[in-house]
Amino acid sequence: MKQHLITGLYLIVGLINFTPLMGVLGQDQLSALYQIPEQPKDMLLLLQHRAVLFGIIGGFIMLSAFQPKHRPTASIMGLTSMLSFILLYHLLEPLNSSLTKVYWIDVIASGMLIVAANLSAQEKPLAE
């Protein structure tokens, strides 16, 4: 039962981090995700690249749900990403309500990932 909880937590957190990948498809998807106005092409490029990086992080976290040896690295990657957003949010005080929603999602997902990482660390290593 504990193993199913750990797997489920890693899958949920991975999916949360993977979802912004749809922003790579363009301005309409980025606007839907973050309620931001149309961006110049250089800013669009940066936001799309950011979406790809989230896809990599989310995909790796989901992979770690089924390959426990990757969980420490996936946990560090995920927490670094989400906690840095939380810190920047506090430093920059964004006004966009969609970014506030992202903030709370990251707070909750960070908590879930901390729980999953702690539970996973308590498990006996599986023979590979």
C-alpha positions in Angstrom: 0.0 0.0 0.0 2.8 2.4 0.9 4.5 1.7 -2.4 1.3 2.6 -4.3 1.1 5.9 -2.4 4.7 6.8 -3.3 4.1 5.9 -6.9 0.9 7.8 -7.0 2.5 10.9 -5.5 5.4 10.9 -8.0 2.9 10.5 -10.8 0.7 13.4 -9.7 3.6 15.7 -9.1 5.2 14.7 -12.4 1.9 15.4 -14.2 1.6 18.8 -12.6 5.1 19.6 -13.8 4.5 18.1 -17.2 1.3 20.0 -18.0 3.0 23.3 -19.0 4.6 21.5 -21.9 1.5 22.3 -23.9 2.9 25.9 -23.9 5.4 24.9 -26.5 2.5 24.8 -29.0 2.3 28.6 -29.0 0.8 31.9 -27.8 -2.7 30.6 -27.4 -1.7 27.7 -25.1 0.6 30.0 -23.1 -2.3 32.5 -22.7 -4.6 29.7 -21.5 -2.0 28.5 -19.0 -0.9 31.9 -17.5 -3.5 34.5 -18.7 -0.7 36.6 -20.3 -1.1 38.9 -23.2 0.4 38.2 -26.6 4.2 38.2 -26.4 6.9 39.4 -28.8 8.6 36.6 -30.7 11.7 36.6 -28.5 9.7 36.4 -25.3 7.5 33.7 -26.9 10.7 31.7 -27.7 11.8 31.9 -24.0 8.4 30.9 -22.7 8.2 27.9 -25.2 11.7 26.8 -24.1 10.5 27.1 -20.5 7.6 24.8 -21.4 10.1 22.2 -22.8 12.1 22.3 -19.6 9.0 21.7 -17.6 8.2 18.7 -19.8 11.6 17.3 -19.1 11.3 17.7 -15.4 7.7 16.4 -15.3 8.6 13.4 -17.5 11.6 12.5 -15.3 9.5 12.7 -12.1 6.9 10.4 -13.7 9.6 8.0 -14.8 10.9 7.9 -11.2 7.5 6.7 -10.1 8.3 3.4 -11.7 12.1 3.5 -11.4 12.9 4.2 -7.7 16.6 4.6 -8.3 15.8 8.0 -10.0 13.6 9.3 -7.2 16.4 11.2 -5.4 17.4 13.1 -8.5 13.8 13.6 -9.6 12.9 15.0 -6.2 15.8 17.4 -6.2 14.9 18.6 -9.7 11.3 19.0 -9.0 11.8 20.7 -5.6 14.4 23.1 -7.1 12.0 24.1 -9.8 8.9 24.6 -7.7 10.6 26.1 -4.7 12.5 28.6 -6.9 9.1 29.7 -8.3 7.7 30.0 -4.8 10.6 32.2 -3.8 10.5 34.4 -6.9 6.8 34.8 -6.5 7.4 36.3 -3.0 10.2 38.5 -4.2 8.4 39.9 -7.3 4.8 39.9 -6.0 3.1 39.1 -9.3 -0.4 40.6 -9.8 -1.7 38.0 -12.2 -4.3 35.7 -10.5 -3.2 32.8 -12.7 0.3 33.1 -11.4 -1.1 33.0 -7.9 -2.9 29.7 -8.8 0.5 28.4 -10.1 2.0 29.4 -6.8 -0.5 27.4 -4.8 -0.2 24.4 -7.1 3.6 24.5 -6.6 3.2 24.8 -2.8 0.9 21.8 -2.7 3.0 19.8 -5.2 6.2 20.6 -3.3 4.6 19.2 -0.1 3.5 16.1 -2.0 7.0 15.6 -3.4 8.6 16.0 0.0 6.2 13.4 1.5 6.9 11.0 -1.5 10.7 11.5 -1.2 10.6 10.8 2.5 8.5 7.7 2.2 10.6 6.5 -0.7 13.8 7.0 1.4 12.4 4.8 4.1 11.8 1.9 1.6 14.3 -0.9 1.4 16.1 -0.7 -2.0 14.7 -3.2 -4.6 17.1 -5.6 -6.3 17.8 -4.5 -9.8 
